[in-house]
Amino acid sequence: MSIGYSKKHILKQLLAAVSLGVAATVSAQDDHALFGMSLEELLNVPVKSATLTELDILSAPSSISLFHHQQFELMGVDYLHELINFVPGFQAFRQGDGPNEYYISARGRRTGSSNREILVLVDGQRQNRDLDGALAVPVILLAGVEKIEFIRGPGSALYGSNAFMGVIDITTKKGVNRIESSVSAGDAGTKIVHAQASYAVANWTLDAQLTGLIDEGQRYDVADTFTGLPTTITDPHSGTSLRLSASSNNTSVTFVSERRRSKNFYIPDTTAEGTSRTSNPVDALSLSHRWLAAQDLTVNFSGSYTQLAYEARFFIAPEGALAAVSSPSGTDPFIIQLEQPQQNLVGAVQGDWQWQPDISFQGGVEWRKGHYGDLRVRNNYDLTALANGDYPIAFYGDEERYSYVYHAFDQSMLAGYLQAQAKLNDDWALTVGGRYDRYSSSGSAYSPRLALVRTLTANQSLKLLYGEAFRAPTINELAAENNIYVTGNPQLDSERVSTLELVWVGAWERRQLSVSMFQNQFKGGIYQRVMGNNRIFANSQNEERASGAELGYFEQLSDYWQLRASASRVFTPLDEGFRLADTTGSITVNYQKSKWNLNVGWVFTGEREQVVPSGDRLTLDSYQWLTAKVRYQWAKNRDLWLQVKNAADANYHTPAQSESLEYGLPNRGRELSLGLSLGF
């Protein structure tokens, strides 16, 4: 299929955008502080997710990328999934589970339609649902975020399950000491409003963030998944986020309330315009207290309670499809309404002991208990009979009837970890550690790590990294039954990966370059397998290997120009990795002078494959995604911006998880928006 534009066309648009920005700066009279960070300033921002202690990028024993808000606020992106495609090794693309579902993967592996292999943290709190591994809050907005650390490779030695292929650690803004607000409106009926304030009371700082999102959606001409006839679908979604926190030097309390809603599009991978919808409510309360137990020993106590749910309504059969196999004969479409509730209680104790000037120890214990309510499905036909092929199936009409995909149960997890960091001499540093996790429903796993960092010069380091990680089965993988999609397997074990990696990092005053090469070995991968007329989750009996390389580049070309680039290549793709691109890359150019800032971003994604209804694989074309953002600061803390996403209006498709679509999932066309930010 054609992606609808040429490289020459893209180049013309880039040159036009740059010319516009340069011409605009000529008339600027007053000098203002640059909006973004210089490379030297960025290198001084510590990273913590690699060891739970603050280190710089040269010495952190991981393959890591950092994005600060002063960078991504200048880019033509609004959401985490848009930023991810500028990160080496990571991919995020649309899925057919609703308009707002974009799933994340790293290094060429993703076995399902969720983020189950990437752990996402927001202020240290897990965002992955135990139910299916997906994000409890789809579409994470970048408004209100301070910085994001992206770790490529295993992280289970510190974080446990889901830190399988990588970790995304998000830190929100706190203590801004002013009121920050922004509003933007786009041509797809998109409106994003954000406000944040902090207030000091005695020894406490009170922070509040409120964000609202409304997106009326775009229109797509597609084939109806039931009839094959042409139809038009839309992808509207909305959401709100409230974050309240109170913190002192040693204690913090945070309350978070998130809501996301969507309708239409594909759910799951089926069209039902005007009928399908999803909802994701999340409420969480967390607290932490730091205790200075001794001069060189700090102990942190933390706990949290989270209540969330996934709610959905969708078709599984069109009008008249079940008339011949139902009793009494029903011509109504088969409509499913489900709710998956989950409650989590977490407690943890973590210690950091600086035993010697060059030797420190970190360790802790973590306990989690999850309660998973009945996965109750309201249906107008007998879902259990349909799933088991027990015909004729009962038709209930308007009568309220329920089937159970699984009944309520509890799962607990207890884990402990220990890590040692030692500077062996002026040139060598060692990190060694491991974590033991035990689940009440799926057994135990041990995840070791070993890292040697060699300081080559004051500006270069070489990292040799080895780590193992695991992913515990989700609740759906263990317990699902009485449905037409897939059956759970209570005998599942955790899937495991071991990774060997070599990373070179160079960081100078105006330039940073990193190159990493990795090899992964997977054991016991959890896949869907056909057994008779059903699909069941099962552990693979085969070992799988994958290898690849990644490059990250960032340069301060002059006082006005910055360049950031990434490239990734999977050399030996996995058999189950056909939905992922083997080759990805990105370039971001930023120009700042006086009152003006221009940012142009380009993302390249290589070919992917889609399984079509015939069982064959369709190759989806590579595509390029172009963004631009022009920002004007007319006074201190007063900014106006114009933003365009998918500037070339590329018509591209991404692969669905199911086999029901002929051409994959349509993606958003060009989006224009105008925004304003004010600080007081």
Buried (B, 14 or more C-beta within 10 A) or exposed (E): EEBBBEEEEBEEBBEEBBEEBBEBBEEBEEEBEBBBBBBEEBBEBBBBBBBBBEBBBBBBBBBBBBBBBBBBBBBBBBBBBBBBBBBBBBBBBBBBBBBBBBBBBBBBBBBBBBBBBBBBBBBBBBBBBBBBBBBBBBBBBBBBBBBBBBBBBBBBBBBBBBBBBBBBBBBBBBEBEEBBBBBBBBEBEBBBBBBBBBEEEEEBBBBBBBBBBBBBBBEBEBBBBBEEEEBEBBBBBBBBBBBBBBBBEEBBBBBBBBBBBBBBBBBBBBBBBEBBBBBBBBBBBBBBBBBEEEEEBBBBBBBBEBBBBBBBBBBBBBBEBBEEBBEEEBEBBBBBBBBBBBBBBBEBBBBBBBEEEEBBBBBBBBBBBBBBBBBBBBBBBBBBBBBBEEEBBBBBEEEEBEBBBBEEBEBBBBBBBBBBBBBEEEEEBBBBBBBBBBBEBBEBBBBBBBBBBEBEEEBBBEBBBBBBBBBBBBBBBBBBBBBBBBBBBEEBBBBBBBBBBBBBBBBBEEBBBBBBBBBBBBBBBBBBEEEEEBBBBBBBEEEBEBBBBBBBBBBBBEEBEBBBBBBBBBEBBBEBBBBBBBBBBBBBBBBBBBBBBBBBBBBBBBEBBBBBEEEEBBEBBBBBBBBBBBBBBEEEEEBEBBBBBBBBEBBBBBBBBBBBBBBBBBBBBBBBBEBEBBBE
